[in-house]
Amino acid sequence: MNRPLTESVRSVLEQISDMLRTLTDEQYTRKLPVLSGASLGEHVRHVVEFFLELEQGYFIGYVNYDARRRDRTIEQNREKAIGILGQVAGGLARDNRPLLLEITPDTAGNHCRIATNYEREVAYNLEHTVHHMALIKIGAGAVAAPELPEAFGVAGSTLRYRQSLCAQ
């Protein structure tokens, strides 16, 4: 497995876990207008389930993020979410292998499969997670004032770009 990729994913999952430890259960489950009526827990569940779907797909040979389980206990129980984030982080170091990505690109329910591989999907999940972290950061600011790392919810490419501006 690509070590820099694995370490980047572990870092963002740890940042989410650390943020969750600063919240109350009520803050975690509160529906927030700033998140279009979703809760922080719903965003965390969404992120977690993409990784869980990838893990399952690794063993069966294809991934279908649309078919994920949607386990509401993850969005309602911070401790469970923290535990699963840790499990996901611990299970990333797998050998790369070819996979198929199954998608349903339209409302008619038509399916198609696209060639991909495990490392590519881990990279996708990293970017997907960072995107949701940006939303989580906004939501967390609406319910609490957690001290979050400056890079929380900011893509690596954006951070590098900002650093290049400072160096000029």
N, C-alpha and C positions, 0 to 999 in steps of 0.2 A: 504494500500500500504506500502511497505517496505521503511521506511523513509530514512535509510542510502543510499539505491539505488537511490531514488528520489533526494536526496540532491547531490549525485555524478553526476547524469545526469544534474541537474540544474547548477552545477558548471562548467562542461565542456561547456555547451551551453552558459553560461555567458562569459567564456573565449573566445569563438569564436566571440560572439557579440562585446566584448571589442576590439579584434584584428581588426574586420571589421571597427570599428570606427576610426582606425588609418590609414586606406587605402583611397586612392582616388578611384573614380569610374573606372578610367582607369586602375589602378593597380588591382582592383577586377576582371575586365573582360579580362585582357590581357592574350593571349594564351602563355603558358610558355613551352619552350623546356624541362626544368627540370621536368615538370609534363606531359611529353609525349604529349605536345600540348594542354593540358587542362588548364583551368583558375582556379583561386582560387574560383571564383563564381560557377563553375561547381562542385567542391568538396563540397562546402557549400550546394548547391542545393541537391546533392546526399544524404548528411547526413540528411537534413531537410525532404526530401521526405520519407525516411525510417520511421521517426517518424510520419509523416502524414499518411502513409500507416498503421502503427500500430494503430493509433487513429481510423481510419476508420474500421479496422479489429476488434477492440474491440467491436464495435456496431453490426457488421454483423456476427461475430463468426469465421472469418478466415482472415489470413494475407497473402498477396502475394506481396512481395517486387518487384518481376519482373514486376508486372502490375502497378507500380506507374506511376503517371501522367507525370512526367518530365516537369515541368513548367519552361520554359526558363526565365521567368521574374525574378525568384528567383536568377538565376545566373547572371542576367544583372542589378539587382537593389539592391544595398547594403542595403538601408533602408527597402525594403520589406523583405529581408533576416533577418535583425535584428528584425523586427517586428514579423515574423513567429517564429524565435528562441524563442522569449519571450512568444509567445502563446503556443508553445510546452512545454516550461518549466513550464508554469502555469497550463497546463492540464494533468500533469503526475500522480497526486494523485488519481488514480482510484482503486477500489477494484480489487483484483486479480480474474481472472476467466479463465476457460479453453478456449483455442482457437485451431484452426487448422492452421498450417503453410503450405501453398500451394507452392510447388516448381516445377520447370521444370528442372530436373537434366541433360537433354541431349539436343542435337541439333535437335532431331526429334520432339520436342514439347510435349513430354509425361509429364503429370502432376501427381503429387502424393501429398497427404496430410499427415502431421505428427502431432501428438498430441503435444501441447505445452500449455503455459499459458501466461497471460499478463506480469507478473513479469519476467518470463524467457526472453520474447522478449524485455522488457525494458533493461534487463542486456545485451542481445545481441547488442542492439542498442548503449548502452554505449561503449562497446568494439569496435564496428564498428566505432563509432564517434571518439574515441581516435586514432584509426588506421588512419583515414582520417586527423585528426589534425596533425599527424606526417608529412603527405604529405603537408598539408596546411602550416605548419611551414617552410618547405623547400621552397615552392613557395613564401611565404611572404618574406623570406630572399632574394629571387632573385629580388623582385620588390621594397622592402623597408627595413628598419631596425627597425621593430617594437620591442618594449620591450615586450617580452612574458614571462609568468611565466615559471620557470625552468621545471615544470611538464607538460607544454603544449605538448600534443601529446605523453605522456609517460604513459604506463599502470600502474595502481596501484600496480600490482604485481612486476613490474620492480622497481618502486620507493621503495617499501618495501625491495626488495632484495638489492638495492644500500645502503639503510640505514643500513641493517644488516652488510654489508661489512665495512661501516664506524665505526660501533660499535665494530668491532673486534680489 
